[in-house]
Structure formats: structure tokens, C-alpha cells
Amino acid sequence: MTATLEARVRRLEDRQELSDLVARYGRVVDDRDADALRELYAADAVFDAVAGPITGRDAVVDYYRQRFHAYGPSFHVPHSQTVEFLDDDEATGVVTAHAELAMPEGTFWVALRYQDRYVRGEGRWRFRERRVQQLYAMPLRELLDDLGAPDRLRWPGRPTAPADLPEETP
């Protein structure tokens, strides 16, 4: 059965709002705007990255506040986003991105995928889950020679580890 023109337009508007959500995320993280970041996450949000899963909007924002003090300027760049709607108020998505971070140890680069779950609540789309997978995370000076090395996760203060991508991809 063919969707109505109204339903098709609504889906296009939803896709654009989700794209804007992803773009806004990078900007507010780079601007260190914890209040704006808070508005991007659902109350029951889960963020799973370097420190492991963090549950609840307040806990997620607290995590970011701690991370803001761990590095200097940053630049988060989303490259692509695919979206699959589960119903009118819930969707999943995959976002590919890069982040450039000024760390005490030097310039740090990260290539990653966000495995997202979105929910429409309080009148707008928000992140319910963001799970990070990394192709690499290392100082820029090492990236030039080591992109093909298996131990591409080199976060300061953590043991060097194998990359998530593509090694963990089915």
C-alpha cells in the first residue's frame, strides 16, 4: 500500500530532524555546551563509549563535563547517516564520523561509527542510545604509519587495544 503524501512528507521531515540532531551533537560537544547537549538526549539515554555504558541523561551529561576537562579544542565531523524507522516515534541509525582532539599528549584523531537509537519525545527527536565503535583512536603522528595496525585504540591513560572496526563487524 502506498503511503499518503502527508506521511511521506512527515518521514522526510523526520529524516531531516535526525540529521540536524547528529550535526547539532558535534557542534555542542565542540562548544562545551552541556545544557544544549542535555537537550539532545532522552531521559533514559544510554551512551556507550571509552568509559563503558552510562545510563540516564544526567549521567551522560556529567560524563561529557568530565571529558571536556580532559582535552582542549575538538572538532567532531559527521560524514554520513543511515536511518531505519521502527515506527513513527522510534528509529535506529548509523553515523560515520571523525573527531579531532587536542590532548595533552598531542593532536589525537578518532574515526568512528555511532550505533544510534532515536526516540521522539517531548516534541522532538532525541538520542535514546549512542554506542561508539572505533576504527582508530590515536595520536595523529602515529596514524600516518599505523592505520593498518591491529592495535589502533590508543587512548591516553588506557592500555592499547584492538580496534572495533572492521574487526568486530560480522
NORRA-V540667 format. One record per residue. NEAR is the number of other C-alpha atoms within 10 Angstrom. Layout:
near
NEAR
NEAR
This chain:
near
3
6
8
9
9
9
12
12
12
13
14
12
12
20
19
12
15
24
17
12
18
22
15
16
21
20
17
17
20
18
15
18
16
16
10
16
20
19
16
20
27
22
18
14
23
23
25
18
14
13
8
11
14
19
16
17
22
15
17
22
21
15
14
17
15
10
13
18
9
12
16
14
14
21
15
19
17
19
12
12
17
13
17
13
16
12
8
12
13
17
21
18
16
18
19
18
18
20
17
19
22
16
17
11
9
14
17
23
22
23
18
20
23
22
16
23
22
25
24
17
15
8
6
15
23
24
28
25
24
24
17
20
21
23
20
27
26
23
23
16
12
14
17
9
9
14
14
11
12
17
17
24
22
19
17
14
6
9
10
15
14
17
19
19
16
11
10
10
7
4
